[in-house]
Structures are given as structure tokens and as C-alpha cells.
Amino acid sequence: MDGLWNFLFGPAPIRWIQEFFGLGHPLPFRAFSLIGDTWGIILVIGVAFWLFGRRTAYATIGIVLLGAATKVLLSNIFQQSRPSEAAVVVYQHLQIGSFPSGHVYETVGPWGLLFALGCVPFWVPVIATLLVGVGRLYLGAHFLGDVLGGIFFGVLLVGIYHMAWPHFYSWVKRRGPRFFLVSGVVILACVAVSIVVAADPNPRRFEILGLVAGGSLALIMERRLVGGSPPVSIVAAVVRVLVGAAGIFAFLLLDRFADPDAAFLGIFTAGAATMWAILASKMYGAGPPWQEPGSLRDVSE
């Protein structure tokens, strides 16, 4: 048992990954990690709006928020230290608890839910989770046990949430703009408090504030705009994904090539990208809200 524990929470798997891919080029693995970071969350919310309609998008936002809250809870319960052994190179230093891997957990949650809802094939969450897991190991940010823990709790979250969501949605869809505004303010306050309590020196932790603020405003605007259905053709779906993802990527580049210590810029770019992701669902190829199901899966309101 001690041998298994030392393997899961020891340097050997990290060292093997780093030696296999070679040391000195962490950039692609930082990119993999973005799938489970703020920017990956913005993308998956956008995909839900662009392709699958309002109901699925609301479900995706819900599991993201629940995942963020439970991630903080789990990391404080287990208090697992980060890798620091001399045998591995640590490219990303973080102060918060290591178990479970938050990036992996926040990848399995929304992408696993889209699979559970029948919106994406099984290989999509599998590939996304694999990329994030390898990325976190290569960067020396997590042990193998942290990654597997993120997968376990992520799958558990998807299973419970998938059963509970239909009952909750019947109540959510009757809420007006004030509900989203008040909810956004409350969540924003909770996120701000958790950031202060975590005392993480990384200035990019403030990006989540932009996601919540921009998302709350965009949800109010989205409900007031005409049209809420998925695209009516494959061509329309491709155009939405390309244009929507390009907009998010542009804001990401603006954030990454600016001063990394500019916390306010991170809030602005994440907020603007979230608004773009949600409101881009109203562009080319949208049918009216009363339209019958089209060529893509229709899970809109």
C-alpha cells in the first residue's frame, strides 16, 4: 500500500512525463492546461450556447459554478502539498491545495456533462481530460494522484448533477433578468472572498471575477435578444464555432501579451470574452425560438 501511495503522490510519474517529452518547453503544456482554466471554461460555455441551445448552456454554467465551489472545498479538506522534489522541474508554482487537480476537475465537469446530455461523443471529454492531465504533470503542478482524484470527483459531480439538473431547470427558466443580476452579484462576492482567503499570489486568479461579471451581464442580454435555438445547419454550426472561438482567442492573446501582473486587464479580457461567447450564439444560422428541431441536436428552451 505504501508503494502505491508513493507512486501516486511521488515524483516518479512526473519525472517520466518530463523525460518522455523533454525538458525546457512548457508552453504547449501550459496551453493544454488552459482547457481546465478560466479560458477553457469560457470556451465550453460558448460551445454550449453556439451549438446546443439555452437549456444546455444553462446546465453547463451550473456545473461550472458548482465545480468551482466544490473544488475550493475539496482542496481545503485534503490539504495536499504540491510537488517540490528535486527530482522534478516545477514550471508552475501554486499555493493552494493540490488534491484534487482543479484543472482536471473543471474539465471533466462541463465536457462530461455535454457527453451525458448526448451533445458530444465520449472521446471529446476523454481527449480534453488527457491533455489537461498530462499538462499538469509536465508542469510539475500536480502528482498523478491529484489528476486521478480530479477525474474521480469530476465523474461523481457529473453523475449527481445530471440527475438533479432537469428538476432545477424547470425553476431556472422562469426566472427574469433580476435573478441573473442578483445571482451574479452574490457569486462575484463569494469568488472575491475565496480569492482573498486563498492568498494565491498569481494575478491571473482575478480572471474568474471577469468571467462571472461578464457572464451575468451577457445572460441578461441574451434572454432579451431574439432567437434562442441551435443553428439550423452544419454550415451555420461551423461558422458559429470558428467565429466564436476566434473572438475568445483574440481576448486571450490580448491578456497574455500584456503585463502579466495587470490584474484589472485579466478581469476585463475574461469578462469581454465571456460576453462574446454567450452573445455570439445569436449570430449566423440561428433559427427563431419556436423552430422545430433541426439537423443538430435541439436541446434549447
C-alpha positions as CSV (number, residue, x, y, z in Angstrom):
1,M,0.0,0.0,0.0
2,D,2.9,2.4,0.8
3,G,4.4,1.6,-2.6
4,L,1.2,2.6,-4.4
5,W,0.8,5.8,-2.3
6,N,4.4,6.8,-3.0
7,F,3.8,6.2,-6.7
8,L,0.6,8.2,-6.8
9,F,2.0,11.1,-4.7
10,G,5.6,10.8,-5.6
11,P,7.9,12.3,-8.3
12,A,8.2,9.2,-10.5
13,P,5.2,9.8,-12.9
14,I,6.1,13.5,-13.2
15,R,9.7,12.7,-13.9
16,W,8.7,10.1,-16.5
17,I,6.4,12.6,-18.3
18,Q,9.0,15.3,-18.3
19,E,11.7,12.9,-19.6
20,F,9.4,11.5,-22.3
21,F,8.6,14.9,-23.8
22,G,11.9,16.5,-22.9
23,L,12.6,19.4,-20.5
24,G,12.6,23.1,-21.4
25,H,9.5,23.6,-23.4
26,P,6.5,24.1,-21.1
27,L,4.5,26.3,-23.5
28,P,2.4,23.6,-25.1
29,F,1.6,22.1,-21.8
30,R,0.5,25.5,-20.5
31,A,-1.8,25.6,-23.5
32,F,-3.2,22.2,-22.5
33,S,-3.9,23.5,-19.0
34,L,-6.0,26.3,-20.4
35,I,-8.7,23.7,-21.2
36,G,-9.4,23.4,-17.5
37,D,-8.7,27.1,-16.7
38,T,-10.8,30.2,-16.9
39,W,-10.4,30.4,-20.7
40,G,-11.3,26.8,-21.2
41,I,-14.5,27.3,-19.2
42,I,-15.4,30.3,-21.3
43,L,-14.9,28.2,-24.4
44,V,-17.1,25.3,-23.2
45,I,-19.9,27.7,-22.2
46,G,-19.7,29.2,-25.6
47,V,-19.8,25.9,-27.3
48,A,-23.0,25.0,-25.3
49,F,-24.6,28.3,-26.4
50,W,-23.4,28.1,-30.0
51,L,-24.4,24.6,-30.8
52,F,-26.9,23.2,-28.3
53,G,-29.2,26.0,-27.1
54,R,-30.1,27.8,-23.9
55,R,-31.1,24.9,-21.8
56,T,-27.8,23.0,-22.3
57,A,-25.8,26.2,-21.8
58,Y,-27.5,26.9,-18.5
59,A,-26.7,23.4,-17.4
60,T,-23.1,23.9,-18.4
61,I,-22.9,27.2,-16.4
62,G,-24.4,25.5,-13.4
63,I,-21.9,22.6,-13.3
64,V,-19.1,25.1,-13.8
65,L,-20.2,27.1,-10.8
66,L,-20.8,24.0,-8.7
67,G,-17.5,22.6,-9.7
68,A,-15.7,25.8,-8.7
69,A,-17.3,25.9,-5.3
70,T,-16.7,22.2,-4.5
71,K,-13.1,22.4,-5.8
72,V,-12.3,25.0,-3.2
73,L,-14.0,22.8,-0.6
74,L,-12.1,19.7,-1.6
75,S,-8.7,21.3,-1.7
76,N,-9.3,22.7,1.8
77,I,-10.4,19.3,3.1
78,F,-7.5,17.3,1.9
79,Q,-4.7,19.9,2.2
80,Q,-2.3,18.0,-0.1
81,S,1.0,19.7,-0.7
82,R,2.3,20.5,-4.2
83,P,5.3,18.7,-5.9
84,S,8.6,20.1,-4.7
85,E,11.0,17.2,-5.0
86,A,14.4,17.9,-6.5
87,A,13.9,15.1,-9.0
88,V,11.3,17.1,-11.0
89,V,11.2,20.5,-12.6
90,V,8.3,22.7,-11.3
91,Y,7.2,25.1,-14.0
92,Q,4.2,26.4,-12.2
93,H,4.2,27.3,-8.5
94,L,0.8,27.4,-6.8
95,Q,-0.1,28.0,-3.2
96,I,-3.5,26.3,-2.9
97,G,-4.0,22.6,-2.1
98,S,-3.0,20.1,-4.8
99,F,-5.7,17.4,-4.4
100,P,-7.7,17.1,-6.5
101,S,-6.4,18.7,-9.6
102,G,-8.8,21.7,-10.1
103,H,-7.9,21.9,-13.8
104,V,-8.8,18.3,-14.4
105,Y,-11.9,18.5,-12.2
106,E,-13.1,21.6,-14.1
107,T,-12.5,19.8,-17.4
108,V,-14.4,16.6,-16.6
109,G,-17.4,18.6,-15.2
110,P,-18.6,20.6,-18.2
111,W,-17.3,18.4,-21.0
112,G,-18.5,15.2,-19.2
113,L,-21.9,16.8,-18.8
114,L,-22.1,17.6,-22.5
115,F,-21.4,13.9,-23.1
116,A,-24.0,12.8,-20.6
117,L,-26.6,15.1,-22.3
118,G,-25.8,13.4,-25.6
119,C,-24.3,16.5,-27.2
120,V,-20.7,15.4,-27.8
121,P,-19.2,11.9,-28.3
122,F,-17.3,10.2,-25.5
123,W,-13.9,10.9,-27.0
124,V,-14.3,14.7,-26.5
125,P,-14.2,14.7,-22.7
126,V,-11.6,11.9,-22.7
127,I,-9.2,13.8,-25.0
128,A,-9.7,17.1,-23.1
129,T,-9.1,15.4,-19.8
130,L,-6.0,13.6,-21.1
131,L,-4.4,16.8,-22.4
132,V,-5.1,18.6,-19.2
133,G,-3.8,15.8,-17.0
134,V,-0.6,15.4,-19.0
135,G,-0.1,19.2,-19.0
136,R,-0.5,19.4,-15.2
137,L,2.0,16.6,-14.7
138,Y,4.6,18.0,-17.1
139,L,4.4,21.4,-15.4
140,G,5.1,19.8,-12.1
141,A,1.9,21.4,-10.7
142,H,0.3,18.1,-9.6
143,F,1.0,14.5,-8.7
144,L,-0.6,11.6,-10.6
145,G,-2.9,11.0,-7.6
146,D,-4.2,14.6,-7.9
147,V,-5.0,14.1,-11.5
148,L,-6.8,10.8,-10.9
149,G,-8.6,12.4,-8.0
150,G,-9.8,15.2,-10.3
151,I,-11.2,12.6,-12.7
152,F,-12.9,10.7,-9.9
153,F,-14.6,13.7,-8.3
154,G,-15.4,15.1,-11.7
155,V,-17.2,12.0,-12.8
156,L,-19.1,11.9,-9.5
157,L,-20.1,15.5,-9.9
158,V,-21.4,14.9,-13.5
159,G,-23.5,11.9,-12.3
160,I,-25.1,13.7,-9.4
161,Y,-25.7,16.9,-11.3
162,H,-27.1,15.2,-14.4
163,M,-29.8,13.6,-12.3
164,A,-30.6,16.8,-10.4
165,W,-30.5,19.3,-13.3
166,P,-33.9,18.7,-15.0
167,H,-35.7,19.4,-11.8
168,F,-33.8,22.6,-11.2
169,Y,-34.1,23.9,-14.8
170,S,-37.9,24.0,-14.6
171,W,-37.4,26.6,-11.9
172,V,-34.5,28.5,-13.5
173,K,-36.2,29.0,-16.9
174,R,-39.0,31.0,-15.2
175,R,-36.6,33.5,-13.6
176,G,-36.3,37.0,-15.0
177,P,-33.3,39.3,-15.6
178,R,-33.2,40.3,-11.9
179,F,-32.4,36.7,-11.0
180,F,-29.3,36.6,-13.1
181,L,-28.2,40.0,-11.9
182,V,-28.6,39.2,-8.2
183,S,-27.1,35.7,-8.6
184,G,-24.1,37.3,-10.4
185,V,-23.5,39.8,-7.6
186,V,-23.7,37.1,-4.9
187,I,-21.4,34.7,-6.8
188,L,-19.0,37.6,-7.6
189,A,-18.8,38.4,-3.8
190,C,-18.2,34.7,-3.0
191,V,-15.5,34.5,-5.6
192,A,-13.8,37.6,-4.3
193,V,-13.8,36.3,-0.7
194,S,-12.4,33.0,-1.8
195,I,-9.6,34.7,-3.7
196,V,-8.6,36.7,-0.7
197,V,-8.8,33.7,1.6
198,A,-6.7,31.5,-0.8
199,A,-4.0,34.2,-0.7
200,D,-2.7,33.0,-4.1
201,P,0.0,35.4,-5.4
202,N,-0.9,34.6,-9.1
203,P,-2.6,37.7,-10.5
204,R,-4.4,35.6,-13.1
205,R,-6.7,34.3,-10.3
206,F,-8.7,37.5,-10.8
207,E,-9.8,36.4,-14.3
208,I,-12.7,34.4,-12.7
209,L,-14.1,37.7,-11.5
210,G,-14.4,38.8,-15.1
211,L,-16.0,35.6,-16.1
212,V,-18.7,35.9,-13.5
213,A,-19.4,39.6,-14.1
214,G,-19.3,39.3,-17.9
215,G,-21.4,36.2,-17.8
216,S,-24.1,37.7,-15.6
217,L,-24.5,40.7,-17.9
218,A,-24.4,38.6,-21.1
219,L,-27.1,36.2,-19.7
220,I,-29.4,39.2,-19.1
221,M,-28.8,40.5,-22.6
222,E,-29.1,37.0,-24.2
223,R,-32.6,36.5,-22.8
224,R,-33.7,39.8,-24.3
225,L,-32.4,39.2,-27.8
226,V,-34.5,37.4,-30.4
227,G,-33.7,33.8,-31.0
228,G,-32.5,31.1,-28.7
229,S,-32.3,27.9,-30.7
230,P,-29.3,26.0,-32.0
231,P,-28.1,26.6,-35.6
232,V,-30.3,25.1,-38.3
233,S,-27.4,23.6,-40.4
234,I,-24.0,22.1,-40.2
235,V,-22.5,25.1,-42.1
236,A,-24.1,27.5,-39.6
237,A,-22.7,25.5,-36.7
238,V,-19.1,25.6,-38.1
239,V,-19.3,29.3,-38.7
240,R,-20.5,29.9,-35.1
241,V,-17.7,27.8,-33.7
242,L,-15.0,29.4,-35.8
243,V,-16.1,33.0,-35.2
244,G,-16.9,32.4,-31.6
245,A,-13.6,30.7,-30.8
246,A,-11.7,33.3,-32.8
247,G,-13.1,36.1,-30.6
248,I,-12.2,34.2,-27.4
249,F,-8.7,33.6,-28.7
250,A,-8.3,37.3,-29.6
251,F,-9.1,38.3,-26.0
252,L,-6.8,35.6,-24.7
253,L,-3.9,36.9,-26.8
254,L,-4.6,40.4,-25.5
255,D,-4.4,39.1,-22.0
256,R,-1.3,37.0,-22.4
257,F,0.8,39.5,-24.3
258,A,0.1,42.3,-21.9
259,D,1.6,42.9,-18.5
260,P,1.1,39.5,-16.6
261,D,0.8,41.4,-13.3
262,A,-2.1,43.6,-14.6
263,A,-5.0,42.0,-12.6
264,F,-7.5,44.5,-14.0
265,L,-6.7,43.6,-17.6
266,G,-7.3,39.9,-16.8
267,I,-10.8,40.8,-15.3
268,F,-11.6,42.9,-18.4
269,T,-10.4,40.4,-21.0
270,A,-12.1,37.4,-19.3
271,G,-15.3,39.4,-18.9
272,A,-15.3,40.5,-22.5
273,A,-14.5,37.0,-23.8
274,T,-17.4,35.6,-21.7
275,M,-19.8,38.2,-23.1
276,W,-18.6,37.4,-26.6
277,A,-19.0,33.6,-26.1
278,I,-22.6,33.9,-24.9
279,L,-23.8,36.6,-27.3
280,A,-22.2,35.0,-30.3
281,S,-24.9,32.4,-30.1
282,K,-27.2,35.0,-31.8
283,M,-25.1,35.3,-35.0
284,Y,-25.4,33.5,-38.3
285,G,-27.6,30.5,-38.6
286,A,-29.9,30.9,-35.6
287,G,-33.5,29.9,-36.0
288,P,-36.4,31.5,-34.2
289,P,-37.1,30.3,-30.6
290,W,-40.2,28.4,-31.8
291,Q,-38.4,26.5,-34.5
292,E,-38.7,22.7,-34.6
293,P,-35.6,20.6,-34.0
294,G,-33.1,20.9,-36.9
295,S,-30.2,18.9,-38.2
296,L,-28.3,19.3,-34.9
297,R,-29.5,18.1,-31.5
298,D,-32.1,20.6,-30.3
299,V,-31.9,20.9,-26.5
300,S,-32.9,24.6,-26.4
301,E,-35.6,26.0,-24.2
